[in-house]
Amino acid sequence: MLKKLALFGCVGIALAVPSVSQAKTYYWMSSGSPADPVWTYFLAGAEQWAKDTGNTVKTSFYSGDVPSQQEAERAAIAAKADGIATTSPDPGSLVEIAKEAKAANIPMINFNMRDPTAPFLAYVGGDNVVFGQNWAQYLVDHHLVKAGDFVWMPVEVPGATYGVQEAQGASTVFKPLGIKWEITDATLDQADAISRMSDYLTANHRKINAIMGLGDLVTGSIKRVFDQVGIKPGSIPVIGWGNTLDTTQEVLDGYVVAAQWQDPQATSYVALSLAAMAAGGVRPGFNVITGALYDKTKAGYYAKLLSTK
Amino acid sequence: MKNRFLQGLLAKAELGPLILLIVEIAVFASLNSDFISILNISNTLAFTVELGLIALAMTLLMTSGEFDLSVGSVFGFSPVLMWTLANSGATSLVVAFFVAILIAALIGLINGWFVTRLKIPSFLVTLGMLLVVRGLALFMTNGFPQRTWSASGAWLPRILAGEFYIGDFRVYASIFWFLGSAIVLGYVLTRTKIGNWIQASGGNPNAARARGVNVNRTKAGLFVLCSVMSALAGTISSIRTSAANPDSGTGYELEVIAMVVIGGTALTGGRGTIVGTVLGVLILRIMRNGIVFVGVPGLAYNIFIGAIILGMMALHSGLERRHNAGA
């Protein structure tokens, strides 16, 4: 409820700001990849905001390339941006830049990938450590894994902040129970990901008690992998990201027991709204935490949300 | 008589890759019996033949002394174009497929034109084309993957990537495209005038020109073939995986070149072998599959892949030297 109120308030402010001021220029900078399915929804949120408010939003992706992103952020500051909404490619990588933006009086909002070490005005998005913890707890609470079991965690980009944080969160639940896990490299290429995941599942299906998809692409590939290997839906419980239509359908069909919704479009929209609000003189003194874990009963709702794109 | 047979066998460029493949299969099978299960063989072949289709065309292009780094981008772009056209209702799936193939041929032609007419090295031309085509796919789709579910029931997807069972063994139609292409291209390379032109263009282009070979046209034709085969492979893959992502095929170009070289085709041109490439394709894909079965830690996967490729190249080079010394 609080989350909804916060979202409602922010959107309201965002719509009000442009009506009393001239169109401004904002920068939306992502450390993700333009071809990552979930980032397309984040991008759609930013584009929708530009359309709704009449402001200009300059969007860009840096695919984990920290120096390029830093250079672009500095360029946006030099161009006297009215506001910047940015993800953090690595914790600590934007500390100096956030200071420079602050000195130039440019509001900088952090979204999706949190970095508490940098002096951003606010953060909008999920908490990956908490998500990982929740997924592990869900598996334990629903008796899908028990002490001594083994959980397989495929991820598209091993070592990337999101997967590391999620595994870190999961470990707080698994370690005390003696549950073991393994993270494997699936890659961002879907055909290759399906091939690698099928290989792993064929070789290890006897020891895998549950699967935790650390990214959207891997969780959204579960149906194809199960079908390829001949694993029946539900015979190995799967939990993980759920920001794509593939995953909502997998939840509905019983391949995935629960999936994490992150409000990607709303996250971008609210981050830009907060930047606009700050540019108008009202500084946000709060963060907006998004995200919900959904199961079969609610998957239809999220499928409908995603189908609008 | 026996000696002559052995000498003939040793003189074959494909002997090294064949030995490597047999050793590889024997090692993996001895470490995990599931490796040679029907399910695993079927799974391995599914993706193998898709990369294999590109490798076959790349063999001919590399034999002519050029190579194409844009194949991975075309692999991703063509199905995205096809499904965008079909899903938007602009045209039927069949017409969309042929449009995608035609555009791929045009991409190959542009590569060929830049390389042969403007005399720019194929490394630079196709690197530029890689970025252009990948960017086009992203821009066209705004990054969103194209839905391919509507394919079920249509005849074209069934012909390209339909599946059927022989007992418990699942076979994808794509394997017939791969085998058919291997036979046709192998025949062209070794038994026809065009094959001679290709080898002459790569071995000594000036001498080939002096003997009346149209080197430019030969190379341009091979760039077109490479792009068309990449588009076909991408389309087959998109149907099999029910996904047409604009970034599909990222990094395939290097894997394909490695397959061709491991198979025995010279990186410098002039000598190529389709049988060797088929073996090279199997060696690399089976290796990727096998190290999962022997339980290599997930995050150490690439260390093993890289180390095994280096080891295999060293072994291949040793066998090659022995072969050349004996020839």
Interface residues (C-beta under 8 A of the other chain):
Chain A: S33 P34 A35 D36 P37 W39 T40 L43 A44 P158 E182 I183 T184 D185 L188 D189 Q190 A191 D192 I194 S195 R196 S198 D199 Y200 T202 A203 S221 R224 Q228 V229 G230 L245 D246 K309
Chain B: N32 D34 F35 S37 L39 N40 N43 T44 A46 F47 E50 L138 N142 G143 F144 P145 R147 S237 R240 T241 S242 A243 N245 P246 D247 S248 G249 T250 G251 Y252 R288 N289 V292 F293 G295 P297 G298 L299 Y301 N302
